[in-house]
Amino acid sequence: MSRRRTAALAALCLLAGCAPPLSPLPPASRVEEPVAWRTRIAAQGEIEPAWWNAFGDPALSGIVEAARANNPEIAIALARVREARAQERVSRSLLVPTLDASLGASESRSVTAFGTASESFAAQPLFQAAYEVDLFGRNRAQVEAAAANAAASEAASEVALLSVTAAAASGYVTLLALDQRLETLRATLTSRAESLRIARDRAQVGYTSQLELRQAEAEYRATEQQIPAVQAALTRQENALSQLIGETPRAIARGGSFESLRIPMVPAVLPSEMTRRRPDIAQAEFALAATDARMRAAQAEFLPRLRLTASAGGAYSSQLDDPIGIWSLGGSILAPLFSGGRLDGQFEAATAQRDQAAFVYRRTVLAAFREVEDQLALIARLADQERALLAQREAVADALRHATNRYRAGYSPYLEQIDAQRALLSVDLAILQVRSDRLNAHVALYQALGGAPEDLTSR
């Protein structure tokens, strides 16, 4: 008996030696984190969970919270999480025995050899149990792959939540910027209307030519035609925000003006902290773990499987005086000997998928570092640009005042005043755009840093 056991163990060891070895991760897929950010900028504090409140507009906070609660993309992502968790439970069933119950019954009527009728009834209830012993970890690897997939789905839902949050905050900032742009154009139109009135009065008394009148009218119309375009953009922006919060197109309530929005501080987050915070990096990491587990499961396909079965029940019949108990115990070993290259192909494919996931992880981390650096550089440079524009506006406004006075006194042509008016409007719109870009850059920075601090890899 001991010789048979020794021979069986030797056979299992021989078959185990036929499995291909697992390959390590490609060295080129590794990422070395920088110690500090390339762009040096004053940073302070940590990102608050409700970081959108830092902009100081209650309507912005309401839009963000409504989008987080009602956006369809988030609902779809959460449904995918439930699906992945259900698939994980399906995989875990491989680690426990299965138990089935069956009941067979029959009733018959026949004729005996003596020509008389005979009726009989028979029933056979049966309980069956089966269990595959996970000798080489194939089932455990499949469970680990399913668990990693579920974690990756949860991280993907965090990606969707963060993306919708940033889109809602940025969309509201853009909406207020359009409001301010419309207000600036209307104020400019009022100023141009006054200039047109003066030019018309001067032309009527013959003090100026029709050329100056037409120039004033052209400038008035040039400003007037911009207003409908901004109004259409406002409507489209409100429609986009309505869709983002899961509603049909409607007007969006404002909490304050564009100028009242606060520019938040840059949070002090190190590169090493960012990799633990970003949900897309966590998603890529979990996806890599899932492919690694599937590779181990593919390797275990080369190895034998041990399956145990048992059944117990009884036989009941009208032709028996007493029921008869029945049972059986058994086991089987299935060892692959020849598959025509199927197992080798599956293992090579699983290994290639693991390598792909490793490079996807590297690509995700590199993209995350680039996104943060881009926003830090943008924030630093936009602040300098806004200061320069404000100084330029002061000079242009003074030039417009002098040009207006000179024209009214008859010392200069109307063209000088027109040029100064154009320059002032251009600078005003540029300042508005730069401030909008600064606010949106902070939103993008919060998104690039991963939002509120949370270690997704610990889930």
C-alpha positions in Angstrom: 0.0 0.0 0.0 2.8 2.4 0.8 4.4 1.7 -2.5 1.2 2.7 -4.3 1.0 6.0 -2.4 4.7 6.7 -3.1 4.1 6.0 -6.8 1.1 8.3 -6.8 3.0 11.1 -5.1 5.9 10.6 -7.5 3.5 10.8 -10.5 2.0 14.1 -9.1 5.4 15.6 -8.7 6.4 14.5 -12.2 3.2 16.2 -13.6 3.9 19.3 -11.5 7.3 19.6 -13.1 5.6 19.9 -16.5 4.0 23.2 -15.7 5.8 26.2 -17.3 7.5 28.7 -14.8 6.0 32.0 -14.0 7.8 35.0 -15.6 8.5 38.1 -13.5 7.2 41.6 -14.3 9.0 43.3 -17.3 11.7 45.5 -15.8 10.6 48.3 -18.3 7.2 48.5 -16.6 8.5 49.8 -13.3 8.1 53.5 -12.4 10.4 55.4 -10.1 8.6 58.2 -8.3 10.1 61.7 -8.2 11.0 63.0 -4.7 9.4 66.4 -5.3 7.4 68.2 -8.0 9.3 69.9 -10.8 7.3 73.1 -10.4 8.0 74.8 -7.1 4.9 76.6 -5.8 3.6 77.6 -2.4 1.5 74.8 -1.0 -0.4 74.5 2.2 -2.5 71.9 4.0 -4.4 68.8 2.8 -7.3 68.4 0.4 -10.6 68.4 2.2 -13.1 65.7 1.4 -15.5 68.4 0.1 -12.8 70.3 -1.7 -15.2 72.1 -4.0 -16.4 74.2 -1.0 -13.0 76.0 -1.1 -14.3 78.1 -4.0 -16.7 79.8 -1.6 -19.9 79.5 -3.7 -22.9 77.6 -2.2 -24.5 77.2 -5.6 -21.3 75.6 -6.9 -21.3 73.2 -4.0 -25.0 72.3 -4.6 -24.3 71.6 -8.3 -21.4 69.3 -7.4 -23.3 67.4 -4.8 -26.3 67.0 -7.1 -24.1 65.7 -9.8 -22.4 63.2 -7.4 -25.8 62.0 -6.3 -27.7 61.9 -9.6 -25.3 61.6 -12.5 -26.0 58.5 -14.7 -22.3 57.7 -15.3 -21.8 57.3 -11.6 -24.9 55.1 -11.3 -23.6 52.9 -14.2 -20.2 52.6 -12.5 -21.8 51.6 -9.2 -23.9 48.9 -11.0 -20.7 47.6 -12.5 -19.3 47.3 -9.0 -22.3 45.3 -7.9 -21.8 43.0 -10.9 -18.1 42.5 -10.1 -18.8 41.7 -6.5 -21.4 39.2 -7.6 -18.9 37.6 -9.9 -16.5 37.4 -7.0 -19.1 35.5 -5.0 -19.5 33.1 -7.9 -15.8 32.4 -8.0 -15.6 31.8 -4.2 -18.1 29.0 -4.7 -15.2 27.0 -6.2 -13.6 26.7 -2.7 -16.5 25.0 -1.0 -18.3 21.7 -1.7 -21.4 21.6 -3.8 -24.5 19.8 -2.4 -27.4 18.7 -4.5 -30.6 16.9 -3.7 -32.6 14.8 -6.2 -35.8 12.8 -5.9 -36.8 10.2 -8.5 -40.2 8.6 -8.3 -42.2 6.3 -10.5 -45.5 4.5 -10.5 -46.3 1.7 -12.9 -49.0 -0.8 -13.7 -48.2 -4.1 -15.5 -49.6 -7.5 -16.2 -48.1 -10.6 -14.5 -47.5 -13.9 -16.1 -50.8 -15.1 -14.6 -52.7 -12.4 -16.4 -53.4 -10.2 -13.4 -52.8 -6.5 -13.0 -49.9 -5.4 -10.7 -49.2 -1.9 -9.6 -46.0 -0.7 -8.0 -44.6 2.6 -6.7 -40.9 3.4 -6.2 -39.0 6.5 -5.0 -35.3 7.2 -4.5 -34.3 10.4 -2.7 -30.6 11.2 -3.0 -28.1 13.7 -1.7 -25.0 14.3 -3.7 -21.8 16.2 -2.7 -18.8 17.1 -4.7 -15.6 18.9 -4.0 -12.5 19.7 -6.0 -9.4 19.7 -3.8 -7.4 22.8 -4.7 -4.0 21.0 -4.8 -2.1 23.6 -6.8 -4.1 26.8 -6.1 -6.0 27.0 -9.4 -9.3 27.8 -7.8 -7.7 30.1 -5.2 -6.1 32.1 -8.1 -9.4 32.4 -9.8 -11.0 33.8 -6.7 -8.1 36.3 -6.3 -8.6 37.4 -9.9 -12.3 38.0 -9.3 -11.6 39.9 -6.1 -9.0 42.1 -7.8 -11.5 42.7 -10.7 -14.1 43.8 -8.1 -11.6 46.1 -6.5 -10.7 47.5 -9.9 -14.4 48.1 -10.6 -14.8 50.0 -7.3 -11.7 52.1 -8.2 -13.3 52.8 -11.6 -16.4 54.1 -9.9 -14.2 56.4 -7.9 -12.6 57.6 -11.2 -16.1 58.3 -12.5 -17.1 60.1 -9.3 -14.0 62.3 -9.3 -14.4 63.1 -13.0 -18.1 64.1 -12.6 -17.2 66.2 -9.5 -14.5 68.1 -11.4 -16.7 68.5 -14.5 -19.5 70.0 -12.3 -17.2 72.4 -10.6 -15.5 73.5 -13.8 -18.8 73.8 -15.6 -20.2 76.1 -13.0 -17.0 78.2 -13.1 -17.4 78.5 -16.8 -21.0 79.4 -16.4 -20.1 82.3 -14.1 -17.3 83.4 -16.5 -19.8 83.5 -19.3 -22.1 85.7 -17.1 -19.2 88.0 -16.5 -18.3 88.1 -20.2 -21.9 89.0 -21.1 -21.9 91.8 -18.5 -18.6 93.2 -19.8 -20.0 93.2 -23.4 -23.2 94.9 -22.3 -21.2 97.6 -20.4 -19.0 98.0 -23.5 -22.1 98.2 -25.7 -23.5 101.0 -23.5 -20.2 102.9 -23.8 -20.2 102.4 -27.6 -23.8 103.6 -27.8 -22.8 106.8 -26.1 -19.9 107.2 -28.5 -22.2 106.6 -31.4 -24.7 109.2 -30.1 -21.9 111.8 -29.8 -20.6 110.9 -33.3 -24.1 111.3 -34.7 -24.7 114.6 -33.1 -21.3 115.9 -34.3 -22.1 114.7 -37.8 -25.5 116.3 -37.9 -24.1 119.8 -37.1 -21.3 119.2 -39.7 -18.5 119.1 -37.1 -17.3 115.7 -38.2 -17.6 113.6 -41.4 -19.7 110.7 -42.1 -16.6 108.5 -41.9 -16.4 109.0 -38.1 -20.1 108.3 -37.8 -19.8 105.0 -39.7 -16.7 104.0 -37.7 -18.6 104.6 -34.4 -21.6 102.6 -35.8 -19.3 99.8 -36.9 -17.7 99.5 -33.5 -21.2 99.5 -31.9 -22.4 96.7 -34.2 -19.1 94.7 -33.6 -19.8 94.6 -29.9 -23.5 94.0 -30.4 -23.0 90.9 -32.5 -20.9 89.2 -29.8 -23.8 89.3 -27.2 -26.0 86.7 -28.9 -23.1 84.3 -29.2 -22.4 84.5 -25.5 -26.1 84.1 -24.7 -26.2 80.9 -26.8 -23.1 79.7 -25.0 -24.7 80.4 -21.6 -27.8 78.3 -22.6 -25.6 75.4 -23.8 -23.6 75.6 -20.6 -26.8 75.4 -18.5 -28.0 72.5 -20.6 -24.7 70.7 -20.0 -24.8 71.2 -16.3 -28.4 70.1 -16.2 -27.4 66.8 -17.9 -24.5 66.5 -15.5 -26.8 66.6 -12.5 -29.2 64.1 -14.1 -32.0 66.6 -15.1 -33.6 67.9 -18.3 -32.3 71.3 -19.6 -33.2 74.1 -17.2 -31.9 77.4 -15.8 -29.1 77.0 -13.3 -29.3 79.1 -10.1 -26.2 81.2 -9.3 -24.9 81.6 -5.8 -22.6 84.6 -6.4 -20.7 86.5 -9.1 -17.7 85.4 -10.9 -15.6 87.9 -9.1 -16.6 86.5 -5.7 -15.2 83.1 -6.4 -12.2 82.4 -4.2 -9.0 80.9 -5.7 -8.1 78.0 -3.3 -4.7 77.2 -2.0 -2.5 74.7 -3.7 -2.6 71.5 -1.5 0.7 70.1 -0.2 0.7 66.6 -1.7 3.9 64.7 -2.4 4.3 62.6 -5.5 4.4 59.4 -3.4 1.1 60.4 -1.8 -0.5 61.1 -5.2 0.1 57.5 -6.4 -1.8 56.2 -3.4 -4.6 58.8 -3.8 -5.4 58.5 -7.5 -8.3 56.1 -8.2 -7.1 55.4 -11.7 -3.7 54.3 -10.5 -5.5 52.0 -8.0 -7.7 50.7 -10.8 -4.6 49.9 -12.9 -2.9 48.2 -9.9 -5.9 46.0 -9.2 -6.2 45.1 -12.9 -2.5 44.1 -12.8 -3.2 41.9 -9.7 -6.1 40.3 -11.5 -4.1 39.4 -14.6 -1.3 38.0 -12.4 -3.8 35.7 -10.6 -5.2 34.6 -14.0 -1.7 33.8 -15.1 -1.2 31.6 -12.0 -4.6 29.9 -12.7 -3.4 29.2 -16.3 -0.2 27.6 -15.0 -2.3 25.4 -12.7 -4.2 24.1 -15.7 -1.1 21.9 -16.5 -1.4 20.2 -13.2 -3.7 17.3 -12.0 -7.1 17.9 -10.5 -8.5 15.8 -7.6 -12.2 15.6 -7.3 -14.1 13.9 -4.5 -17.7 12.8 -4.7 -20.2 11.3 -2.2 -23.9 10.5 -2.3 -26.4 9.1 0.2 -30.0 8.3 0.0 -32.6 5.6 0.1 -34.7 3.3 -2.1 -38.4 3.1 -1.4 -40.7 0.7 -3.2 -44.1 -0.9 -2.7 -42.4 -4.2 -3.5 -40.0 -3.8 -0.6 -40.9 -4.5 3.0 -38.4 -1.9 4.3 -36.6 1.0 2.5 -33.0 0.3 1.6 -30.2 2.9 2.3 -27.8 3.5 -0.5 -24.5 5.5 -0.6 -21.3 5.9 -2.5 -17.9 7.5 -2.0 -15.5 8.2 -4.8 -12.7 10.3 -6.2 -11.0 11.0 -9.5 -7.8 12.5 -10.7 -7.7 14.3 -14.0 -4.2 15.0 -15.4 -3.7 16.7 -18.8 -1.4 14.7 -21.1 -2.0 16.2 -24.5 -4.1 19.3 -25.5 -2.7 20.2 -28.9 -1.1 23.4 -27.6 -4.2 24.7 -26.0 -2.8 25.0 -22.4 0.5 26.5 -23.7 -1.5 29.1 -25.7 -3.7 29.9 -22.7 -0.7 30.4 -20.4 1.2 32.5 -23.0 -1.9 34.7 -23.5 -2.3 35.1 -19.7 1.3 36.1 -19.4 1.0 38.6 -22.2 -2.1 40.1 -20.6 -0.2 40.4 -17.3 2.6 42.2 -19.1 0.1 44.5 -20.8 -1.5 45.4 -17.5 2.0 46.1 -16.1 2.7 48.6 -18.9 -0.8 50.1 -18.5 0.0 50.7 -14.9 3.2 52.4 -15.9 1.4 54.6 -18.5 -1.2 55.5 -15.9 1.3 56.6 -13.3 3.4 58.6 -15.8 0.2 60.3 -17.1 -0.8 61.2 -13.5 2.6 62.8 -12.8 2.4 64.8 -16.0 -1.2 66.0 -15.3 -0.2 67.3 -11.8 2.9 69.0 -13.2 0.9 70.6 -16.0 -1.6 72.1 -13.6 1.1 73.3 -11.2 2.9 75.0 -14.0 -0.3 76.5 -15.4 -1.3 77.8 -12.0 2.1 79.5 -11.4 2.2 81.1 -14.9 -1.5 82.2 -15.0 -1.0 84.2 -11.7 1.9 86.0 -13.4 -0.1 86.6 -16.5 -3.1 88.0 -14.6 -0.8 90.5 -12.8 0.6 91.6 -16.1 -2.9 92.0 -17.6 -4.1 94.0 -14.7 -1.2 96.4 -15.1 -1.9 96.5 -18.9 -5.5 97.3 -18.2 -4.6 100.3 -16.1 -2.4 101.7 -18.8 -5.0 101.0 -21.6 -7.8 102.6 -19.5 -5.7 105.7 -19.0 -4.9 105.7 -22.8 -8.6 105.6 -23.6 -9.3 108.5 -21.2 -6.7 110.6 -23.0 -7.9 109.5 -26.5 -11.5 110.4 -25.6 -10.5 113.8 -24.3 -8.3 114.6 -27.3 -11.1 113.6 -29.7 -13.7 115.6 -28.0 -11.4 118.6 -28.0 -10.7 118.1 -31.7 -7.0 117.3 -31.3 -7.1 113.7 -32.6 -9.2 111.7 -35.0 -11.8 109.3 -33.8 -9.7 106.3 -34.9 -7.4 106.8 -31.8 -10.4 106.5 -29.5 -11.6 103.4 -31.4 -8.2 101.7 -31.0 -8.2 102.5 -27.3 -11.7 101.1 -26.9 -10.8 97.9 -28.7 -7.7 97.5 -26.6 -9.6 97.9 -23.4 -12.3 95.4 -24.3 -9.6 92.9 -25.4 -7.7 93.3 -22.1 -10.9 93.0 -20.1 -11.9 89.8 -21.8 -8.3 88.5 -21.5 -8.4 89.1 -17.7 -11.7 87.3 -17.5 -10.3 84.3 -19.5 -7.1 84.1 -17.4 -9.0 84.2 -14.1 -11.4 81.5 -15.4 -8.4 79.4 -16.5 -6.8 79.8 -13.0 -10.0 78.6 -11.3 -10.4 75.7 -13.7 -6.7 74.9 -13.2 -7.3 74.5 -9.5 -10.2 72.2 -10.2 -8.0 70.1 -12.6 -5.3 70.0 -10.0 -7.6 68.6 -7.4 -8.7 66.0 -10.0 -5.1 65.2 -10.9 -4.1 64.8 -7.3 -7.0 62.3 -6.8 -9.5 64.4 -4.9 -10.0 63.8 -1.2 -7.2 61.7 0.6 -8.1 58.1 0.5 -5.8 55.0 0.2 -7.7 52.9 -2.4 -5.0 50.2 -2.4 -6.0 49.2 1.2 -9.5 48.1 0.1 
